[in-house]
Amino acid sequence: MLQEDISKTNDNFERYKERISNFSGEFELGLFLFIARKSLIWIILFFGLAFAGAKLYLRYTPPVYEASSVIQVQTSNQANKLLNVENLYGSAENVNGLAEAVELLRSKVFLKRVLSKLPLEVSYYTEGTVLNNELYTNTPFNIEIKKKDNTIAGTKVYVDFNNNNSGIVNFVADGKTYSENYISDKWLKFPQFDLKITITNYPNIQKQQSAVKENAFYFTINDTNSLVNSCYSSLTVKLLNEQAKTIAISFKDFNPQKAADIVTAITAEYTSFDIERKGESSKSVIGFIDLQLDAVYEQLKTSENSIQDFKKENNVSEDIEIKNTNTSRLNGLEDQIIALELEENVLKKIANEINTNKSIDTYSLLAMLAGMESEANITKSVSELHRMLVQKEEMLYQVTPNSEAIKAIDFQIDIQKKLLKESIKSVRNNIGVRKDELQKRANEFAGTFRKLPVNEVEYARLQRLFSINEKYYTLLLEKRTEFSISKAGFVSQNVVLEKAEVPSGPVSPSSKITYISYILVAFLLSLLLILFRYLSHNEINSLNEISKYTNASISILGIVPKCKQDIPVSQLLVDKSPKSLIAEAFRSIRTNLQFISNTPGPKIIALTSTISGEGKTFVAINLAGIIAFSGKKVVIIDLDMRKPKIHIGFNAENSKGMSTLLIEKGTIEDTVQHSSLENLDFITAGPIPPNPSELIISSKMDEILNYLKTIYDVIIIDNPPVGLVSDGIPMIQRADYPIYIFRAEYSKRNFIQNVDRLFNEANIKRLSVVLNGVDIERKSYGYNYGYGYGYGYGYGYGYYDEGSKSSVKKSFFKK
């Protein structure tokens, strides 16, 4: 049996240590909601600031507008198909591919070409307190500029208007302020530029200047490269549908009209650029043919004159025919030799173009190669050279000409040029070998003519030369006609499926997204605040907490509601409002005491707490008052001799009391004082002694208690806090009803460990708990205090504080 008790004690002790180590480790929804309610002012403040911040952001953030267009890339030349000269544009088909078209449209080279077609040399603005507004084409004045120094680009030049014909121009450049009077349509000279201002809409200027807040007009001179770089980041070109060959173009800007104009200009410029590029190719071919025509015409004229002169001198008849079958074969061989010489001349011209010009027109080279047998190999090399040159142009917008990247691409271009020259050299060598072979065969056929009479042979030779030149001249005329028709027949088939329109509203900032974002930030801040306060919250708020952290091993007597009115100096409330909620709470505690011990005879009730300020004196006085109401004689003893308060509660003298009794100065009858309430007496602490602990544990204390038991039914002892000193533990151990006081929202959760320590280590098994200062309205927020928990009957809302109905009627805000 003894061994069984020891085992049970050890189990209890282990559970006690486990409770200590796992103290306060669970999430409490009720507490979380209560803290959220306490943080309501902060939450409202966060949301108020969020709405104000969103409003300010939308007010002072420049709106961004987006214009977009969709084009369908389809290029064809019906004349090419009819005339069979499509080889001229064979290499261009790749350029017109979707991927190449997208890269061209979003390249800085092409964007620079587009921006040059728009009125963007000068940008016009009105200056506000926070935001500046670009006027673009809606400017009431126009500027003509002759730049002398490019460093002026981007400088704000302010324009003031005195009347509809004059005003003042002022700006700051190089640390110096410039200010000059101007007259409309008259040139004004500055070191950096010459300027002419033309006022076009003076009423609009007057309207602007007569506004509540006058806005200043100013303009900036744009640098082309800087303008391209600033617009490049706002341009978006993407492949929309590969099967349909559609490309989406969009541009964002602070001015809606400007955004629409740039997109429109891009679509228009792409079409004209496409036509222009093909036209340049045809133009180059026609120019080359014209040069050949002039040379061949002279040869043809010379041949014709030679035949006429020979016929007159030698009296050769018109019907002389050389019937040798080798004649026609000789003519064919010579035709081939001439064709090879023509191809050799073209290659020689291309080689000279590569050697003499640093900037190579690759489109012209491609055009020259059209129709040649060697076109395929050389065209591939020219196309690769073209790609590298375009890549270099793109890179020059981002890096300097002396950068390592440019040096690397130049090195690759030089290598490609060498490869191209080697290819041309190889082709020319092959042509030379073929030409020599054909010439050898032609000489063999020509030998047959030596056996003919000299005049006939000579006449046949002249006729043959004339025929060759005539055929060559006719061929060149045909080719020139074909390419002229091809040039005229090319029409871009790019279709604008969706035209760019002036956007009616901004794409950013979006009011909806802005408000949602700010509200989310406010919500997160509120949640973080509540979580921080929840995690840092360490106060006891309910009997459930006490019961949970002690595993319901400690008796719960009940709670004392928080008083809504000012507590009088006497601290005795139950006699003034006997029907109040507080009085009913003390009745509940009085009833619950019977469940702890119901044996007959006088009883000792000892109250203590962890620290001062938890309300043990208040509970002692009012518990004594409610017991006295039941007709029992009650005496209160103040043993908190270090910080006595009973005499303050009853507004009595403290010149004598327990300290004088314990040192045997005075009698109990002289020390006992009577309160205004019948059956309720009290003994103050008396003068503060230097050794209160020794006095409390002295035998004199036992004598006093034994004597008081003969006079009073209940002795209530107000002990010092056991969390600070150990003076009160002996009385707690001796008491019939040891009571531990906690104060809601004041006592820390780790104070519960003191109750566990007294229960388990000091072996005070009858120890019970009272929670003081409870705000009972918090139950309506879902945070249950467990009023009926323990031995008592509990209580509800049937009672109210007399003289105040505010505790019954809740304000609209609290509801």
Stockholm file with secondary structure:
# STOCKHOLM 1.0

chainA/1-815         MLQEDISKTNDNFERYKERISNFSGEFELGLFLFIARKSLIWIILFFGLAFAGAKLYLRYTPPVYEASSVIQVQTSNQANKLLNVENLYGSAENVNGLAEAVELLRSKVFLKRVLSKLPLEVSYYTEGTVLNNELYTNTPFNIEIKKKDNTIAGTKVYVDFNNNNSGIVNFVADGKTYSENYISDKWLKFPQFDLKITITNYPNIQKQQSAVKENAFYFTINDTNSLVNSCYSSLTVKLLNEQAKTIAISFKDFNPQKAADIVTAITAEYTSFDIERKGESSKSVIGFIDLQLDAVYEQLKTSENSIQDFKKENNVSEDIEIKNTNTSRLNGLEDQIIALELEENVLKKIANEINTNKSIDTYSLLAMLAGMESEANITKSVSELHRMLVQKEEMLYQVTPNSEAIKAIDFQIDIQKKLLKESIKSVRNNIGVRKDELQKRANEFAGTFRKLPVNEVEYARLQRLFSINEKYYTLLLEKRTEFSISKAGFVSQNVVLEKAEVPSGPVSPSSKITYISYILVAFLLSLLLILFRYLSHNEINSLNEISKYTNASISILGIVPKCKQDIPVSQLLVDKSPKSLIAEAFRSIRTNLQFISNTPGPKIIALTSTISGEGKTFVAINLAGIIAFSGKKVVIIDLDMRKPKIHIGFNAENSKGMSTLLIEKGTIEDTVQHSSLENLDFITAGPIPPNPSELIISSKMDEILNYLKTIYDVIIIDNPPVGLVSDGIPMIQRADYPIYIFRAEYSKRNFIQNVDRLFNEANIKRLSVVLNGVDIERKSYGYNYGYGYGYGYGYGYGYYDEGSKSSVKKSFFKK
#=GR chainA/1-815 SS CHHHHHHHHHHHHHHHHHHHHTTTCSCCHHHHHHHHHHTHHHHHHHHHHHHHHHHHHHHHSCCBEEEEEEEECCEEEHHHHHHTCGGGGTTHHHHTSHHHHHHHHTSHHHHHHHHTTSSCSEEEEEECSSCEEECGGGCSEEEEEEESCGGGTTCCEEEEESSSSEEEEEEEETTEEEEEEEETTSEEECSSEEEEEEECCHHHHHHHHTSSSCCEEEEEECCHHHHHHHHHTTEEEEEEETTTTEEEEEEEESSHHHHHHHHHHHHHHHHHHHHHHHHHHHHHHHHHHHHHHHHHHHHHHHHHHHHHHHHHHHTCCTTCCCCCTHHHHHHHHHHHHHHHHHHHHHHHHHHHHHHHCSSCCHHHHHHHHTTCTTHHHHHHHHHHHHHHHHHHHHHTTTSCTTSHHHHHHHHHHHHHHHHHHHHHHHHHHHHHHHHHHHHHHHHHHHHGGGGSCHHHHHHHHHHHHHHHHHHHHHHHHHHHHHHHHHHHHEEECCEEEECCCCCSSCSBSCHHHHHHHHHHHHHHHHHHHHHHHHHHCCBCCCHHHHHHHTTTCSEEEEEEECCSSCCCTTCCCTTTCTTSHHHHHHHHHHHHHHHHCCCSSCEEEEEEESSTTSSHHHHHHHHHHHHHHTTCCEEEEECCTTSCCHHHHTTCCCSSSHHHHHTTCSCHHHHCEECSSTTEEEECCCSCCSCHHHHHTSHHHHHHHHHHHTTCSEEEEECCCTTTCSTTHHHHHHCSEEEEEEETTTSBGGGHHHHHHHHHTSCCTTCEEEEEEECGGGGGGTCCCCTTCSSSCCCCSSCCCTTCCTTTSCCTTTC
#=GC SS_cons         CHHHHHHHHHHHHHHHHHHHHTTTCSCCHHHHHHHHHHTHHHHHHHHHHHHHHHHHHHHHSCCBEEEEEEEECCEEEHHHHHHTCGGGGTTHHHHTSHHHHHHHHTSHHHHHHHHTTSSCSEEEEEECSSCEEECGGGCSEEEEEEESCGGGTTCCEEEEESSSSEEEEEEEETTEEEEEEEETTSEEECSSEEEEEEECCHHHHHHHHTSSSCCEEEEEECCHHHHHHHHHTTEEEEEEETTTTEEEEEEEESSHHHHHHHHHHHHHHHHHHHHHHHHHHHHHHHHHHHHHHHHHHHHHHHHHHHHHHHHHHHTCCTTCCCCCTHHHHHHHHHHHHHHHHHHHHHHHHHHHHHHHCSSCCHHHHHHHHTTCTTHHHHHHHHHHHHHHHHHHHHHTTTSCTTSHHHHHHHHHHHHHHHHHHHHHHHHHHHHHHHHHHHHHHHHHHHHGGGGSCHHHHHHHHHHHHHHHHHHHHHHHHHHHHHHHHHHHHEEECCEEEECCCCCSSCSBSCHHHHHHHHHHHHHHHHHHHHHHHHHHCCBCCCHHHHHHHTTTCSEEEEEEECCSSCCCTTCCCTTTCTTSHHHHHHHHHHHHHHHHCCCSSCEEEEEEESSTTSSHHHHHHHHHHHHHHTTCCEEEEECCTTSCCHHHHTTCCCSSSHHHHHTTCSCHHHHCEECSSTTEEEECCCSCCSCHHHHHTSHHHHHHHHHHHTTCSEEEEECCCTTTCSTTHHHHHHCSEEEEEEETTTSBGGGHHHHHHHHHTSCCTTCEEEEEEECGGGGGGTCCCCTTCSSSCCCCSSCCCTTCCTTTSCCTTTC
//
